[in-house]
Amino acid sequence: MISSKEAISLENRYGAHNYHPLPVVLARGEGVFVWDPEGNRYFDFLSAYSAVNQGHCHPKIISALKEQGETLTLTSRAFYNNVLGEYQKYVCEMFGFEKVLPMNSGAEAVETAIKITRKWGYEVKSIPEGDAKIIVCINNFHGRTTTIISFSNDSGAHNNFGPYTPGFVKIEYNNLQQLKSALQDPDVAGFLVEPIQGEAGVMVPDENFLSEASSLCKENNVLFICDEIQTGIARTGSLLATCGNCTCSSSCERQPEHYSRPDILILGKALSGGVYPVSAVLADARIMDVIKPGQHGSTFGGNPLACRIAMAALDVVIEEKLAQNARKLGKIFREEMEQLKSECKLLKTVRGKGLLNAVEINDSTDSSTAWNICVALKENGLLAKPTHGNIIRFAPPLVMTEEQLRDCVAIIRKTFLSFAA
């Protein structure tokens, strides 16, 4: 095995510099832990941006990978395969939709939802061809494709990649009045929103925002589209973040009085437990059926390997009660961070839901404080990453135990207090 120094050197020499990683090389993972080539162990508090909710290399998911990988991996959609239909039934029933369109990456799924929404707008809502608009939120993150960055206000993601795709209207996140105003335009086909803005720094909206947004969309014959790529699959303490403040103990976590049901649901990341690229767009037939043969597709979308892995990954979420665990541990974590905030002036704000949390550092967005804290956390055995300069996201695998969480809190506490000294 090559050393950490060699691995970093090779990436810097031969790779595009489109990421700025922490100075740590990961060579092995199991559950909530990862190890570098030298054998140093770390708590993973990023979970590959919530792709590894089920923990690293979960044995049930890896078993499904091996079994299907030795049987049949890819047919393309030129033919039927014996796993896709089973997966489609499974995922539709779990999330409560009539149809699913399988894709690979999160960005592909968002692009798919945009295409479905526009086609529905023209063929069902009768918007004049070429005039369909989709409302989006400022500080959104939905991916890196040309269309998606066209409606991003992040200069790093947006600048110098034009010309940009038109047809998007930006409003403030968590602003129902602005949404209500934008919905007055008869050419609006959809409202695309993250239930919690993850990349923006774990921005949690008001309790009534999603339910009111859903109602406003329904009143104006506009599709309510939820990007749950990062927030879904139990991360926020419910199977979906659109479940709201659900406290029920059922496996599905979705009760009508809590659930702001989207017209289109976008899933990815933890849909495969971080084992394989799997994403999905779910909707009822009245929406999904606007897509006809030859109008959208993917060589790898819906391949038998992906389908078998995804079913195993979702089994783990239900069998191990990961939503309930995320809800319980998230509450403990935020309480501990609030206590630390009262002792440490470096901590300005604590926010989150379930095990998707963030702390805002009491410093300017262009300072290196958050980065330096994350480097120090790494040295103390915990991996986290800054976003937007002065925010640190904390999102461990949902298989974490309370004992492990309290060990991590001790590391975070020790690190912050050393900076405040």
C-alpha positions as CSV (number, residue, x, y, z in Angstrom):
1,M,0.0,0.0,0.0
2,I,1.3,3.5,-0.9
3,S,1.8,6.0,1.9
4,S,-0.4,9.0,2.6
5,K,2.4,11.3,1.3
6,E,2.6,9.3,-2.0
7,A,-1.2,9.2,-2.5
8,I,-1.5,13.0,-2.0
9,S,1.4,13.6,-4.4
10,L,-0.1,11.4,-7.1
11,E,-3.5,13.2,-6.9
12,N,-1.9,16.6,-7.0
13,R,0.3,15.6,-10.0
14,Y,-2.3,13.8,-12.2
15,G,-5.7,14.9,-11.0
16,A,-7.8,18.0,-11.8
17,H,-7.7,20.4,-8.8
18,N,-11.5,20.7,-8.5
19,Y,-11.5,19.8,-4.8
20,H,-9.6,21.1,-1.7
21,P,-9.4,18.0,0.6
22,L,-8.2,17.9,4.2
23,P,-4.7,16.6,4.4
24,V,-5.7,13.0,5.2
25,V,-5.7,9.9,3.0
26,L,-8.4,7.2,3.6
27,A,-7.6,3.6,2.9
28,R,-10.2,1.5,4.8
29,G,-13.6,2.0,6.4
30,E,-15.9,0.1,8.7
31,G,-19.0,1.4,10.4
32,V,-18.3,4.9,11.7
33,F,-14.5,4.6,11.4
34,V,-12.0,5.1,8.6
35,W,-8.2,4.4,8.6
36,D,-5.3,6.0,6.7
37,P,-2.5,3.9,5.1
38,E,-0.4,4.3,8.2
39,G,-3.1,2.7,10.4
40,N,-4.4,5.9,12.1
41,R,-8.1,5.6,12.9
42,Y,-10.6,8.5,12.6
43,F,-14.3,9.0,13.4
44,D,-16.0,9.9,10.1
45,F,-18.1,13.0,10.8
46,L,-18.9,13.8,7.1
47,S,-20.3,10.4,5.8
48,A,-19.3,11.3,2.2
49,Y,-21.9,14.2,2.4
50,S,-24.5,11.8,3.8
51,A,-23.9,9.0,1.3
52,V,-22.7,6.6,4.0
53,N,-25.6,6.8,6.3
54,Q,-25.5,3.0,6.8
55,G,-21.8,3.1,7.8
56,H,-18.8,2.2,5.8
57,C,-18.8,-1.2,4.1
58,H,-22.0,-2.4,5.8
59,P,-21.9,-6.3,5.5
60,K,-25.4,-6.7,4.2
61,I,-24.9,-4.1,1.4
62,I,-21.4,-5.6,0.5
63,S,-22.9,-9.0,0.4
64,A,-25.6,-7.9,-2.1
65,L,-22.8,-6.2,-4.1
66,K,-20.8,-9.5,-4.3
67,E,-23.7,-11.8,-5.0
68,Q,-25.1,-9.7,-7.8
69,G,-21.7,-8.7,-9.1
70,E,-21.0,-12.4,-9.7
71,T,-24.3,-12.9,-11.5
72,L,-25.2,-9.9,-13.8
73,T,-24.1,-6.3,-13.5
74,L,-25.4,-4.4,-16.6
75,T,-27.9,-5.0,-19.4
76,S,-28.7,-1.4,-20.3
77,R,-32.4,-0.6,-20.6
78,A,-32.4,-2.1,-24.1
79,F,-33.6,-5.2,-22.4
80,Y,-35.6,-6.1,-19.2
81,N,-33.6,-7.4,-16.3
82,N,-34.9,-9.6,-13.4
83,V,-34.0,-7.1,-10.6
84,L,-35.2,-3.7,-11.8
85,G,-39.0,-4.4,-11.5
86,E,-38.5,-5.8,-8.0
87,Y,-36.5,-2.7,-7.0
88,Q,-39.0,-0.3,-8.6
89,K,-41.8,-1.9,-6.6
90,Y,-39.7,-1.8,-3.4
91,V,-38.7,1.9,-3.6
92,C,-42.2,3.1,-4.8
93,E,-43.9,1.3,-1.9
94,M,-41.3,2.5,0.7
95,F,-41.6,6.2,-0.3
96,G,-45.3,6.2,-1.3
97,F,-45.2,6.9,-5.0
98,E,-46.5,5.2,-8.1
99,K,-43.5,5.5,-10.4
100,V,-39.7,5.8,-10.2
101,L,-37.2,6.7,-12.9
102,P,-33.7,5.3,-11.9
103,M,-30.5,7.2,-12.5
104,N,-27.0,7.2,-11.1
105,S,-25.7,10.4,-9.6
106,G,-27.6,13.1,-7.7
107,A,-27.0,15.7,-10.3
108,E,-28.5,13.4,-13.0
109,A,-31.5,12.9,-10.8
110,V,-32.0,16.7,-10.5
111,E,-31.6,17.1,-14.2
112,T,-34.2,14.4,-14.7
113,A,-36.6,16.1,-12.4
114,I,-36.2,19.4,-14.3
115,K,-36.9,17.7,-17.6
116,I,-40.0,15.9,-16.2
117,T,-41.3,19.2,-14.7
118,R,-40.8,21.2,-17.9
119,K,-42.5,18.5,-20.0
120,W,-45.4,18.3,-17.5
121,G,-45.7,22.1,-17.7
122,Y,-46.1,22.0,-21.5
123,E,-48.2,18.9,-21.9
124,V,-50.4,19.1,-18.8
125,K,-50.4,22.7,-17.6
126,S,-50.3,24.0,-21.2
127,I,-47.5,26.5,-20.6
128,P,-46.4,27.9,-24.0
129,E,-43.5,26.0,-25.4
130,G,-40.1,27.4,-24.2
131,D,-41.7,29.6,-21.5
132,A,-41.7,27.1,-18.5
133,K,-40.1,28.4,-15.3
134,I,-38.9,26.6,-12.2
135,I,-38.6,28.5,-8.9
136,V,-35.4,27.8,-6.9
137,C,-33.9,29.1,-3.7
138,I,-30.9,31.4,-3.2
139,N,-27.9,29.5,-1.7
140,N,-29.2,26.2,-3.1
141,F,-27.0,23.3,-4.0
142,H,-28.4,20.7,-6.4
143,G,-25.3,19.6,-8.3
144,R,-22.6,20.8,-10.7
145,T,-24.0,20.4,-14.2
146,T,-24.3,23.4,-16.6
147,T,-28.0,23.7,-16.1
148,I,-27.9,23.4,-12.3
149,I,-25.0,25.9,-11.9
150,S,-27.0,28.3,-14.0
151,F,-29.3,28.9,-11.0
152,S,-26.6,28.8,-8.4
153,N,-25.4,32.1,-6.7
154,D,-22.2,30.5,-5.5
155,S,-19.6,32.3,-7.5
156,G,-17.2,29.3,-7.4
157,A,-19.8,27.0,-8.9
158,H,-21.3,29.6,-11.3
159,N,-18.7,32.1,-12.6
160,N,-17.1,31.6,-16.1
161,F,-19.2,28.5,-17.0
162,G,-21.7,30.4,-19.2
163,P,-23.7,30.8,-21.3
164,Y,-26.3,29.7,-18.7
165,T,-29.5,27.8,-19.0
166,P,-32.6,30.1,-18.7
167,G,-35.9,29.4,-17.1
168,F,-35.2,29.7,-13.4
169,V,-36.6,32.2,-10.8
170,K,-34.7,32.7,-7.6
171,I,-36.3,33.5,-4.2
172,E,-35.0,33.6,-0.7
173,Y,-35.0,30.2,1.1
174,N,-37.6,29.9,3.9
175,N,-39.5,33.0,2.5
176,L,-43.2,32.0,1.9
177,Q,-44.1,35.6,0.9
178,Q,-41.6,35.5,-2.0
179,L,-42.7,32.1,-3.0
180,K,-46.4,33.2,-3.0
181,S,-45.5,36.1,-5.2
182,A,-43.4,34.1,-7.7
183,L,-46.2,31.5,-8.0
184,Q,-48.5,34.2,-9.5
185,D,-46.6,33.7,-12.8
186,P,-48.8,31.3,-14.9
187,D,-45.7,30.0,-16.6
188,V,-44.2,28.5,-13.4
189,A,-44.2,24.7,-13.7
190,G,-42.3,23.7,-10.5
191,F,-40.7,24.8,-7.2
192,L,-37.4,22.9,-6.5
193,V,-36.2,23.0,-2.9
194,E,-33.9,21.3,-0.4
195,P,-35.9,20.6,2.8
196,I,-32.7,21.6,4.6
197,Q,-30.0,23.5,2.7
198,G,-26.9,21.3,3.4
199,E,-24.1,22.9,1.4
200,A,-25.3,26.3,2.5
201,G,-24.4,25.4,6.1
202,V,-27.3,23.2,7.3
203,M,-30.0,25.9,7.1
204,V,-33.1,24.6,8.7
205,P,-36.3,26.3,7.7
206,D,-39.3,27.3,9.8
207,E,-41.5,24.4,10.9
208,N,-44.3,25.4,8.6
209,F,-42.2,26.3,5.5
210,L,-42.4,22.9,3.7
211,S,-46.1,22.3,4.4
212,E,-47.1,25.8,3.4
213,A,-44.9,25.7,0.3
214,S,-46.6,22.4,-0.7
215,S,-50.0,23.9,-0.2
216,L,-49.1,27.1,-2.2
217,C,-47.9,24.9,-5.1
218,K,-51.0,22.9,-5.1
219,E,-53.2,26.0,-5.1
220,N,-51.3,27.3,-8.2
221,N,-51.0,24.0,-10.1
222,V,-47.3,23.9,-9.7
223,L,-45.2,20.8,-8.9
224,F,-43.6,20.7,-5.5
225,I,-40.1,19.2,-6.1
226,C,-38.0,18.1,-3.1
227,D,-34.3,17.4,-3.4
228,E,-33.7,14.9,-0.6
229,I,-30.4,13.6,-2.0
230,Q,-28.6,14.7,1.2
231,T,-31.5,15.0,3.7
232,G,-33.3,11.8,2.8
233,I,-32.8,8.1,3.9
234,A,-33.1,8.8,7.6
235,R,-30.4,11.5,7.9
236,T,-32.6,14.1,9.7
237,G,-34.4,11.7,12.0
238,S,-37.2,10.6,9.7
239,L,-37.1,8.6,6.5
240,L,-37.5,11.9,4.6
241,A,-36.8,15.4,5.8
242,T,-40.2,16.3,4.3
243,C,-41.7,14.2,7.1
244,G,-41.4,17.4,9.2
245,N,-41.3,17.0,13.0
246,C,-42.4,13.4,12.9
247,T,-42.2,11.6,16.3
248,C,-43.9,8.4,15.3
249,S,-42.1,5.1,15.7
250,S,-43.3,3.4,12.5
251,S,-40.8,2.0,10.1
252,C,-41.9,4.3,7.3
253,E,-41.8,7.4,9.5
254,R,-44.4,9.1,7.4
255,Q,-47.8,9.9,8.9
256,P,-50.2,12.2,7.0
257,E,-50.3,14.8,9.6
258,H,-46.6,15.3,9.5
259,Y,-45.7,14.6,5.8
260,S,-45.4,17.5,3.3
261,R,-45.6,15.1,0.3
262,P,-43.7,16.3,-2.8
263,D,-45.1,15.9,-6.3
264,I,-41.5,14.9,-7.3
265,L,-39.0,13.3,-4.9
266,I,-35.3,13.2,-5.7
267,L,-33.1,10.7,-3.9
268,G,-29.4,9.7,-4.2
269,K,-26.3,9.3,-2.0
270,A,-27.4,7.0,0.9
271,L,-29.8,5.2,-1.5
272,S,-26.9,2.8,-2.0
273,G,-25.2,3.3,1.4
274,G,-22.2,4.8,-0.4
275,V,-21.4,1.5,-2.2
276,Y,-22.4,2.4,-5.8
277,P,-23.8,5.4,-7.7
278,V,-27.6,5.1,-7.4
279,S,-30.2,7.9,-7.6
280,A,-33.9,8.0,-8.3
281,V,-36.7,10.4,-9.2
282,L,-40.2,9.4,-7.8
283,A,-43.6,10.7,-8.8
284,D,-47.1,9.5,-9.5
285,A,-48.2,8.4,-12.9
286,R,-50.0,11.6,-13.7
287,I,-46.6,13.3,-13.7
288,M,-44.1,10.5,-14.7
289,D,-46.1,9.4,-17.7
290,V,-45.2,12.5,-19.6
291,I,-41.9,10.7,-20.3
292,K,-42.2,8.3,-23.3
293,P,-39.7,5.8,-24.7
294,G,-36.6,7.4,-26.1
295,Q,-37.1,10.8,-24.3
296,H,-34.8,10.2,-21.4
297,G,-32.5,7.5,-20.2
298,S,-29.1,6.3,-19.0
299,T,-26.9,3.4,-19.9
300,F,-26.3,2.5,-16.2
301,G,-29.6,3.7,-14.8
302,G,-31.6,0.8,-13.3
303,N,-28.8,-1.8,-13.8
304,P,-29.2,-5.0,-11.7
305,L,-26.2,-4.3,-9.6
306,A,-27.4,-0.9,-8.5
307,C,-30.9,-2.2,-7.9
308,R,-29.8,-5.0,-5.6
309,I,-27.5,-2.8,-3.7
310,A,-30.1,-0.1,-3.2
311,M,-32.7,-2.6,-1.8
312,A,-30.1,-3.9,0.7
313,A,-29.2,-0.4,1.7
314,L,-32.8,0.5,2.3
315,D,-33.3,-2.7,4.2
316,V,-30.6,-1.6,6.6
317,V,-32.3,1.7,7.2
318,I,-35.5,0.0,8.3
319,E,-34.0,-3.0,10.1
320,E,-31.5,-1.0,12.2
321,K,-34.0,1.8,12.9
322,L,-31.5,4.4,11.6
323,A,-34.1,7.2,11.5
324,Q,-34.9,6.8,15.2
325,N,-31.2,6.6,16.1
326,A,-30.5,9.8,14.1
327,R,-33.3,11.6,15.9
328,K,-32.1,10.5,19.3
329,L,-28.4,11.1,18.8
330,G,-29.0,14.4,17.0
331,K,-30.8,15.8,20.0
332,I,-27.9,14.8,22.3
333,F,-25.3,16.3,19.9
334,R,-27.1,19.7,19.6
335,E,-27.5,19.8,23.4
336,E,-23.8,19.1,23.9
337,M,-22.8,21.7,21.2
338,E,-25.1,24.3,22.9
339,Q,-23.3,23.6,26.2
340,L,-20.0,24.1,24.5
341,K,-21.2,27.3,22.9
342,S,-21.9,28.7,26.4
343,E,-18.3,28.0,27.3
344,C,-16.5,28.9,24.1
345,K,-16.9,32.2,22.3
346,L,-15.6,30.6,19.0
347,L,-19.0,29.0,18.6
348,K,-21.6,31.4,17.3
349,T,-24.5,29.2,16.2
350,V,-25.6,25.5,16.5
351,R,-28.2,24.2,14.1
352,G,-29.4,21.0,12.5
353,K,-31.9,18.2,12.6
354,G,-31.3,14.5,13.3
355,L,-27.6,13.8,12.5
356,L,-27.3,16.6,10.0
357,N,-25.8,19.4,12.0
358,A,-23.5,22.4,11.8
359,V,-21.8,25.0,13.9
360,E,-21.0,28.5,12.8
361,I,-17.6,29.9,13.8
362,N,-17.6,33.3,15.3
363,D,-15.3,34.7,12.6
364,S,-15.5,36.1,9.0
365,T,-16.3,33.8,6.1
366,D,-12.9,34.5,4.6
367,S,-10.9,33.5,7.7
368,S,-9.0,30.2,8.0
369,T,-10.3,29.5,11.5
370,A,-12.8,26.8,10.5
371,W,-10.3,25.1,8.3
372,N,-7.7,25.1,11.0
373,I,-10.2,23.7,13.5
374,C,-10.9,20.8,11.1
375,V,-7.2,20.1,10.7
376,A,-6.9,20.0,14.4
377,L,-10.0,17.7,14.7
378,K,-8.3,15.4,12.3
379,E,-5.2,15.3,14.4
380,N,-7.4,14.4,17.4
381,G,-9.1,11.6,15.4
382,L,-12.2,13.1,13.9
383,L,-12.9,14.1,10.3
384,A,-15.2,17.0,9.4
385,K,-15.1,19.7,6.7
386,P,-15.8,23.4,6.5
387,T,-18.4,24.9,4.2
388,H,-18.8,28.6,3.3
389,G,-15.7,29.5,5.1
390,N,-16.8,29.7,8.7
391,I,-19.3,26.8,9.1
392,I,-18.4,23.2,10.0
393,R,-20.8,20.4,9.2
394,F,-21.1,17.4,11.5
395,A,-22.8,14.4,9.9
396,P,-21.6,11.0,11.1
397,P,-23.0,7.6,9.8
398,L,-26.3,6.9,11.4
399,V,-25.1,3.6,12.8
400,M,-23.2,5.5,15.4
401,T,-23.8,4.5,19.0
402,E,-24.4,6.9,21.9
403,E,-21.1,5.9,23.4
404,Q,-19.3,6.7,20.2
405,L,-21.1,10.0,19.8
406,R,-20.1,11.1,23.3
407,D,-16.5,10.1,22.5
408,C,-16.7,12.4,19.4
409,V,-18.2,15.2,21.5
410,A,-15.2,15.0,23.8
411,I,-12.9,15.3,20.8
412,I,-14.8,18.3,19.5
413,R,-14.9,19.9,22.9
414,K,-11.2,19.4,23.5
415,T,-10.3,20.8,20.0
416,F,-12.5,23.9,20.3
417,L,-11.4,24.8,23.8
418,S,-7.7,24.5,22.7
419,F,-8.4,27.2,20.0
420,A,-10.3,29.4,22.5
421,A,-7.5,29.2,25.1
